[in-house]
Amino acid sequence: MSNVTVLDHPLIQHKVGVIRRKEVGSKDFRAIISEIAMLMCYEATRDLKLVDVEIETPICSTKVKELSGKKLAVVPILRAGLGMVDGMLAMIPAAKVGHIGLYRDPETLKPVEYYCKLPADCDEREVFVVDPMLATGGSSTAAIQMLKDKGCKHIRFMCIIAAPEGVKKMQEEHPDVDIYIAALDEHLNDHGYIVPGLGDAGDRIFGTK
């Protein structure tokens, strides 16, 4: 799994363990999803390029490092992906935010686009696609294809919990996209839910059933 990174930092593992618990309510679930996204963002941006910049401290002139002008974008897959946006922006506040909405056609079971709004210069940005769950991989692969069709060349995918089936589909369809996962689970059940998973992330974030 060359383009897959499982972010097994102790804080991430601990927080994933908390949100798996069925008794955790929406308020805490939402807050911890955001915290996990923040920690994952820290790891997933580790290879961003830096340049030297001359500045004045209160004492003297010196050189410091700053990001080399690489523009970033965060694109959540609606609706559960929204839960990860604030955590990402806490780390990269200058990033622009786009949105992609997909639903699964009950006949074909294929993802259908119902909403797509991206920054005008998204094709020039390093794009972080975020969705808490990577189950079958249908929505994620479709969302990334939509971005590629609009000219995006530098795409990373971040999810909190993934099933091997979804990872395999992503690797087959988008081998050029780096995947960052907080937990790689066992398998999908007959209903397409990740096992052991945490249930429906969207319902748990927004308190819907």
N, C-alpha and C positions, 0 to 999 in steps of 0.2 A: 504494500500500500504506500507507494513512494510519495504520492501527493496528499496523503492523509496524515494529519497531526492530531494525536489524542492529547489534549492538554490536561495532564494528570497532576497539576499542582494541588497540594493538600487543601488549600482554601476552596478551590473549585470542587474537588471531590466531596468535601464536607457540605458545601452548599447544595450540590446536586442531591446528596443523601437527604437533605432536609426537604427539598421540594418533591421528592418521590413520595413522601408520607401523605396518605390520603386525608389525614385530618388537618393538613395545612390549608388555611383559608385563602381567599383571593388576595387580600391586602398583603399578607406575608409572602405569598407565592409571587405576586407581582414585583415586590421589592427585591426578592432574592434572584429572580430571573434577571432583573436589571443589574444586580451586583455581579452575577456570573458573566453577563455580557461585558461588563467593564473589565473584569479580570481576563477574559478571553481576548478582548481587544488589545490589552497590554501585550499578550503573547503573540497575537497574530500580526502585530505591527513591528515585530522585532527586527525585520530586515528592511525597514524603510530607510532610504538613503539620507545622509546628512551632509551638510556643507559647513565650512568654517565662515564665520561672520565676525567682523571687527565691531566691538561695542565699547562704550565707556561705562565702567563701574564708578561708584563714588570715589574710588581710589586712583584708578588709572585706566588706560586702554588695554583691552585684551581680546583674544579670539575665543568665541564660543561656538558650539554646535547648534544648528537648527535644521529642521526638515528642508530638503532641497527643492522646495517648490512643488513637490508632487501633490496634486490636488486629490482629495479623497471624497468618496460618496458612500452613504449607507443606504441600502435599499432593502427594506423589510418586505417579506411576502405576507400580504394581508391574510388573516388579521393577526394571527399569533405573533408574527414577526415584529409587530409594533412594540411588544413587551421588551424587546432587546435594544430599541433605538436610544432611549435615554441613557442607558449604561454606556453605549458606544460614544454618544455625544459628550458624555462627561470626560472621556479620554481624548477625543478628537473634535473639539467644539467647532472648528472651522469647516467641518465636513458638511456638504450639502446632503439633503435627504430626498430620495425618490420613493415611489410606492408601486408595487405590482400586486394586482388582485387576480386570483385564479379560483375557479371552482371546478369540481369534477363532474363531467357530464354523466348522468346516471345510466345512459344507454351504452356509451362507448368506454366509460370510465377514464377517458382522457381529460387532461386539464384544459379549460377554456378561459381565455383572458376576458375579464370584465372591467379592468381598470389598469392603466399604466401612465404614470406621470413621473418623468425623470428630469433631473437638472439639464439645462440646455447643452451644457458642455460635458455630459456624462461620458462621452466617448474619449475624453482626454483625462478622465479621472481613474484612480485606483478604486474599484467598486467592491464594497463588502456587502454581499447578499446575506441577510440574516433571517433565520426561521428556527424556533426552538427545537423542532422535531424534524428529522429526516427519516421518514418511514419507507414508503415504496420508492421515493425519489421522483415521482411523477411531476409534482408541482415545482420542485427545485430545479430539475433539469429543464422544464419548460420555461421557467422564469429566466434562467441563465441564457437559454437560446434566444429569448426576447431581447435581452441585453446585447447579445452578440449581433443580432439582426439590426440593432440600432447603432452599431459601430463600436461597442465597448470591447476593449482588448485585454484589459487587466482586471480580472475578476477573481475574488476570493469568496468562498462560501463558509459561513459560520453557523453551527447548530449546537444545541446543548446536548441532545440525546439522539443517537443515530442507530438504525438497524443495519446489519450487514447487507441486506438486500438493497437498501437505498444507497449505501456507499458504493456498491458494485455498479448500480445503474449510473450513478454520477461519474464514476471512473470510466465507464464504457462510453458515455455520451459526451463528457467534457474532461478528457484527460489533462487538459491544460489548466484546469481550475484547481487551485489549492483548497483543501477542505480542512477545516478546524472543528474538532469535536471535543466536547467536555466528557462524554461517556459513550462508549460503543457497547450497545446492549446485545442480547442474545439472538432474537429473531422477531418476525412479525407473526401475530396470531391470525386466525381465520377471518377476523374482521379488519385486518390491516393495522391493528394497534401494535406498538412496540412493546415487547416483553423483556424485562419487567416494566420499563417505561415509567410514565407518571400520569397516564390517562390523556385526555384531550387538553392540550396546552392552552388553546384559545378559550375554552370554557373555564378553565381554572384561572386564567389571567383576568378575564372580564366578568366572572361570576355568572355565566350563562350555562344553561343545560340544554 
